[in-house]
Amino acid sequence: MELNRENLKKIRGIILFTAVVVACFWKYDVVFKVLGFVFHVFFPFVLGGTIAFVLNVPMSFIERHLFPESGRKRGKIREKIARPVSLAIVLLFVAGILSVIMFVLIPQLGSSFSNLGDSIQAFIPKMRKWTEDTFHHNREIMEWVNQLEFDWDKIMQLGIRFLQSGAQNMLGSTLNAVRNIVSGIAAFFIAFVFSCYILLQKEKLNLQFKKVLFAFVPKGRAEAFLEVCTLAYYTFSGFLTGQCVEAVILGSMFVAAMLILKLPYALLIGILIAFTALIPVFGAFIGCVIGTFLIFMNDPFQAFLFIILFLVLQQIEGNLIYPHVVGNSVGLPSIWVLAAVSIGGSLMGVVGMLIFIPLVSVFYALFREVIYLKLKQRHINPAEIE
């Protein structure tokens, strides 16, 4: 290799990059501390960007349908009020949902949990009677059942003691607790204001970002990067919209069906299934297990009826609702959906399950385009392989 100026510059870059990598591995604890500090500083802006991305989906829908564009451009007054009015409607909608949760659902959930203790106390004698009738010839089982006790008052006392001990521990670090609360409130306020600014000025920010990108990155790579960003945006927004709508429909179906069949804890179990349905593949089954346990404490036959109801509604949801509501917005085969959920859950828990499906879908679409491009370069028709 000729040692000209260009090659020497490449060699210096490689040496510098290698030195940085070795230093990072040698002092990895310092690197993690620096990364943690940087993330703490930029966390409000990351949170604000996340809030803006979530709110942008309903805001764009409202703006597109409430202020439609005709053949002519919208008037100046309408152009100025379209975005603020759409954002205000979304914020009022979110505030309404939070108000319903705080003043309607939480009291109902509290009442359901208070009745749960009475249901468990009433269930123990029923289980003993059923066990005596079924296993009266088995002495070991009968001894275990006779020893089984449930004292709700003792459990409440243990819970109060636990909270008291926790409160005493918290009093020792009151200053840190107050500081964390104030810091969290301030971070959320900054994130909220930042998200509103992004939503109100998203076209301007998008143009500024493109100018910076094309100024420092070659045109071909910049255009490819923007195509990937566009694909990721539509995939994530489509998945988010579909999952939320599908969860609300499924939860509403369970509440209505359980009220018709007069099953207990209809609202509690419906909300639980709606939230767990946001977790792809496994979420609704988690709600089914918890709901079955709650109803089983009240009446085993009703629990069996609830399982049948769950299987029926799951078939309706899987074959009719999910394909039409979510559709092919993700465009990921079932086997890769399962792999994405498993990997995401292992790395990041529930958040990973939600993020990894659209993320893997983006990589799947890009990899598929690369494969078709390579086949085209080799003059191979994909239809002939299929």
PyMOL commands that set and color helices and strands:
alter all, ss='L'
color gray80, all
select helices_A, chain A and resi 5-26+28-66+76-134+139-147+152-172+174-200+202-216+219-260+266-276+283-298+300-325+334-377+382-385
alter helices_A, ss='H'
color red, helices_A
deselect
rebuild
show_as cartoon
